[in-house]
């Protein structure tokens, strides 16, 4: 099984982070089944440099081959649509694990426009890989939603629209799955700044993907913290 992580700043991580990608890699290792992590990027975001140029993962033994991803600080569905086809063709993933949407609503598109980009992304990915499986994580509102009811409404609307898109476009040949919000996820307890996951939050995000695949597709096993 070949996995591609697709996401924004919550997925790429910053210098010094473990990342939820690392937690998922640990989980996949524990399954004892062959797998590969694929993607065109390997680095973390460096806040001082303002670019994804850091290799300073919290665990220096996290192997280079497992650091691969398609995630970017400040990147959303809006940015991934034009590149996903080429990435799928080149790296040949079997499963996309996708966490996108918050940055779109924050800076680029409203819920309706973002949902259209979700559908464009699905179509472009499938055109390049007709048998792709995709797991989408719902948007987890950040602290802005506590202060801005309109933004909170947009997050809720996008999640509703994403659920509708997954239901409408799911197919036996290329299954789609909307994961559940991570169980018990609390932005005060599971992030370090109201948006980005801390170590406990990383486990929560990895568990959301792992448990969704196991429950819906019988892939892998329930998540355990390692």
C-alpha positions in Angstrom: 0.0 0.0 0.0 1.3 3.4 -1.0 0.2 6.4 1.1 0.3 10.1 0.2 -0.3 12.7 2.9 -1.9 15.8 1.5 -2.4 18.9 3.7 -1.8 22.4 4.9 0.3 23.6 7.8 -1.2 21.1 10.2 0.2 18.3 8.0 3.5 19.7 6.9 4.5 20.7 10.4 7.1 23.2 11.6 10.7 22.7 12.6 10.9 20.7 15.8 7.6 18.9 15.3 7.0 15.2 15.2 4.0 15.7 12.8 0.9 13.5 12.6 2.5 12.0 9.5 5.2 10.6 11.9 2.5 9.2 14.2 0.8 7.5 11.2 4.1 6.1 10.0 4.6 4.6 13.5 1.1 3.1 13.3 1.7 1.6 9.9 5.0 0.1 11.0 3.3 -1.6 13.9 0.8 -3.3 11.6 3.6 -5.4 10.2 2.3 -5.1 6.6 4.3 -3.7 3.7 3.7 -0.1 2.9 5.4 2.9 1.4 5.0 6.7 2.0 5.2 8.7 -1.2 5.2 12.3 -2.3 7.4 15.1 -3.8 8.3 16.9 -0.5 10.1 15.9 2.7 10.7 19.1 4.6 9.1 21.0 7.5 8.2 24.7 7.6 10.9 27.0 9.0 9.2 30.0 10.6 12.4 32.0 10.6 13.1 31.4 6.9 9.4 31.7 6.0 9.7 28.5 3.8 9.6 24.8 4.1 13.4 24.2 4.2 13.8 22.4 7.6 14.7 18.8 8.1 14.6 19.3 11.9 12.0 16.6 12.9 11.6 16.0 16.6 12.8 12.4 16.0 16.0 12.6 13.9 15.6 8.8 13.3 12.4 9.4 11.3 13.7 8.0 8.0 13.9 10.2 4.9 11.8 7.7 2.9 8.9 8.1 5.4 9.0 11.9 5.4 7.5 12.3 2.0 4.3 14.3 1.6 2.4 16.8 -0.4 1.7 19.5 2.2 2.4 23.1 2.5 2.2 26.0 5.0 -0.6 28.2 3.7 -1.7 25.8 1.0 -5.2 24.5 0.6 -7.5 22.8 -1.8 -7.1 25.9 -3.9 -3.4 25.1 -4.4 -3.5 21.3 -4.6 -6.1 21.1 -7.4 -3.6 22.0 -10.2 -0.8 19.8 -9.0 -2.5 16.6 -7.7 -2.8 15.0 -11.1 0.9 15.2 -11.8 1.8 14.0 -8.3 -0.4 11.0 -8.5 1.0 10.1 -11.9 4.5 10.4 -10.7 4.3 8.8 -7.3 1.5 6.3 -7.8 -0.2 6.4 -4.4 -3.0 3.9 -3.5 -4.4 6.0 -0.7 -4.6 9.8 -0.2 -4.9 11.0 3.4 -6.1 14.5 3.1 -6.4 17.3 5.7 -7.3 20.6 4.0 -9.9 23.4 4.1 -9.2 25.6 7.1 -6.7 27.7 5.3 -9.0 28.0 2.2 -11.8 29.5 4.4 -9.3 31.7 6.2 -7.7 33.3 3.2 -8.9 32.2 -0.2 -12.4 30.9 -0.8 -15.8 30.6 0.9 -17.4 27.2 1.8 -19.2 26.9 -1.6 -16.1 27.8 -3.6 -13.9 25.5 -1.5 -16.3 22.6 -2.0 -16.1 23.0 -5.7 -12.3 22.8 -5.4 -12.8 19.6 -3.4 -14.7 18.1 -6.3 -12.1 19.3 -8.8 -9.4 17.7 -6.7 -11.2 14.4 -6.6 -11.7 14.5 -10.4 -8.1 15.4 -11.1 -6.7 12.7 -8.7 -9.0 10.0 -10.2 -8.0 11.0 -13.8 -4.4 10.2 -12.9 -5.2 7.2 -10.7 -8.6 5.7 -11.4 -8.4 3.2 -8.5 -7.3 5.7 -5.8 -8.8 5.6 -2.3 -9.1 9.0 -0.6 -9.8 9.7 3.1 -10.8 13.3 3.9 -10.6 14.8 7.3 -13.3 17.4 8.2 -12.2 20.9 8.9 -11.4 21.4 12.6 -12.2 25.0 13.5 -9.4 26.9 15.2 -9.6 29.8 17.7 -10.7 32.2 15.1 -14.1 30.4 15.0 -14.5 31.2 18.7 -14.2 34.9 18.0 -15.9 35.0 14.6 -19.3 33.3 14.3 -19.3 33.8 10.6 -16.1 31.9 10.2 -17.5 29.1 12.4 -20.5 28.9 10.2 -18.3 28.6 7.1 -16.4 25.7 8.7 -19.6 23.9 9.5 -21.0 24.6 6.0 -17.8 23.3 4.3 -17.9 20.1 6.4 -21.6 19.6 5.3 -20.6 20.2 1.7 -17.6 17.8 1.9 -19.8 15.1 3.3 -22.2 15.6 0.4 -19.4 15.5 -2.1 -18.0 12.3 -0.7 -21.4 10.6 -0.7 -22.1 11.7 -4.3 -18.7 10.8 -5.7 -17.9 7.6 -3.8 -17.6 4.6 -6.1 -16.5 1.0 -5.7 -13.6 1.6 -8.1 -12.3 4.6 -6.3 -13.7 4.8 -2.7 -14.1 8.0 -0.9 -14.3 8.4 2.9 -15.0 11.3 5.2 -13.3 10.6 8.5 -14.8 11.6 11.8 -13.6 14.6 13.7 -10.8 13.3 16.0 -12.5 11.9 19.2 -12.2 14.4 22.1 -10.2 16.9 20.1 -9.9 20.1 22.0 -8.0 23.0 20.5 -6.9 24.2 24.0 -5.5 20.8 24.9 -4.4 19.4 21.5 -2.8 22.4 19.8 0.1 24.6 20.7 -1.4 27.8 19.2 -5.1 27.2 18.7 -4.6 25.7 15.2 -1.5 23.4 14.9 -1.4 20.1 16.7 0.9 19.4 19.6 2.1 15.9 20.3 -1.2 14.8 21.8 -3.1 16.4 18.8 -0.8 14.6 16.3 -1.9 11.3 17.8 -5.6 12.4 17.5 -5.2 13.3 13.8 -3.4 10.1 13.0 -6.1 8.1 14.9 -8.9 9.7 12.9 -7.4 8.5 9.6 -6.3 5.0 10.9 -9.6 4.3 12.5 -11.6 5.5 9.5 -9.7 3.2 7.2 -10.1 0.2 9.5 -13.8 0.8 10.2 -14.9 1.5 6.6 -12.4 -0.6 4.5 -10.9 -3.1 7.0 -7.5 -1.7 6.2 -5.0 -1.9 9.0 -6.1 -1.8 12.6 -7.5 0.6 15.3 -4.9 3.2 16.3 -2.8 2.9 19.4 -0.4 5.5 20.6 3.2 4.4 20.3 
